[in-house]
Amino acid sequence: MRSVIIAVLVFILGIVIGSYWYSLQNPAKPLFVEIVNDTEALIPSVIIEHGNANLQEKITLVQLRPRETRIIVLNHKPGLGFNIAVNYANGEKTEICAGKNKGIWFFRETITKFGIYNTPLR
């Protein structure tokens, strides 16, 4: 009898914790970002930062080769935006705030010698 009571209490506790976690919406539907190095130079690092009321996230891509493409996944809702900073080998840095289109779950960030271009895909 005692083990049945413990099992029921653990089950109820699991429901309470699961409901709380679900109310935070973490993890949420993922937001995909394609990073494209459209230059002839190696990019030492690309830093993507975003946050909301529940979390703050920073992702660092390293050694992005010329013409290389990488897709990253953010635990982030569309429309809130995210920051991208590109650190070049010569010490220069380019930054933008992207992803402020509501309802778009896939973005392409193209790094060129003239800057970073944001393209909402779908």
N, C-alpha and C positions, 0 to 999 in steps of 0.2 A: 504494500500500500504506500509506504514511504517513497519508494522509487517512482511510483506513478505520479505522486504529488510533485516530486522534483522534476520529472520529465515535463509535466504540464507547466510548471513555473519557468523552466528553461525555454519552452515553446513560446510562452507569452512574452518573455523577455526578448526573444528573437524577433517577434512581430513588432514590438515597440521600437527596438533598435533599427530594424528594417524600415519601418514607417518614417522614423526621423531621418534616416539617410536618404530615403526617396524624396522627402520634403525639401531637402537641400538641392536636389537635382544634380548630385555628383555621383558618378560621372554622368554628364549630359551627353547628348548626341555630339559626336566629334565634328570639329571644323577642320577641313583639310586645306593646307597651304602648299602649293608647289613653288619651290625656289629654283629659279633658272639663272645660271651664270652665263649671260650672253656676251661675255668679254673674252679676250685672248689671254687673260692673266689669271693666275691662281688667287683666290680670295681666301685669306687666312681664317676669317671668322664672320659669321652672320649670326646676329643675336635677335631673337624674337621674344617679346615680352607682352603679357596681357594679364588681366585680372578682373575680378568682380567682387561682390560682397563676401564670397566664401573662400576664394583662393587667389593666389598670385603665382604666376608661372613664368619661368625664364628658360628658354631653350637656346643652346649654342650649337650651331653647325660649324665644323672646322674643316679646313682644306677643301673648299669647293673648287674643283678643277674647271678649266675653261670648257664651256659648252655643257657642263654637267647639270643635271636636274635631280632634285631630291623632293620628296613629298613628306611633309610633317603633319602630325595630327595634334590639334589643340583641344583641350577641354574648355570650350568657350562658345558662347551663343553668338550668332551672327548679329551684326549691327552695333556691337559694343566696341569694335575696333581692336587693333593690336599694333604694336610698334615693331619696326624692323630696322636694325642698324647694321650696315655693312662696313667692316673694317678692312681697308686695303693694305697691301704689303708696304706701300710707301708712307703709311701713317695716316692717310686721309680717311675720313669717315663720312658716310651718307646715311641719313635716317629719314623714315617716313612713318606716318600713322596711316594704316590701311584697314580694309575690312569693315567699313562703316555702312555697307549695303545690307539692309534687313532682308532676311530670307535667303541669302546666298550662303551656301555651305562649302563652296570650293573656290579658292582664289589662286591666281598665278601671279607671283612677284618676279618680274624679270629685271635682273641687274644688268645694266649697260654701262658704257663709259660715260654716259650723260646723266645717269641717275637710276632710280628704281621706279618701275612702272607696274601699277596694280591693275589686274584684269579680273573682274568677277566672272567665273565660269558657269556655275550652276548652283 
